[in-house]
Amino acid sequence: MPTDSNSDALRETPPLYHPPPETQRWIDELYREEILEARAMSPSGKVLAGQQLVESACRITLAGIRNQNPGTTEEQCREILRQRLEWQKKLEATS
């Protein structure tokens, strides 16, 4: 953990990661497949996929909230999540 005299260490940008060429080819191919699948989806399929993505993100965030706040009730965790979503909405409105 950095000391106060070294607090800039937290602001340093880590070096960029460049995977080996074969790995990058796999990454590019998987990305291409995802794009083609998304383009082939119906509008209602895209809406459903978006809803599933948001629900998944909320489940992951709730798990993090529970981990950060042991002993917190489910209702309190959901209120923290609601507050975070509200803060995000305000940040988006001001930018």
Long-range contacts (C-beta under 8 A, 24 or more apart in sequence): none
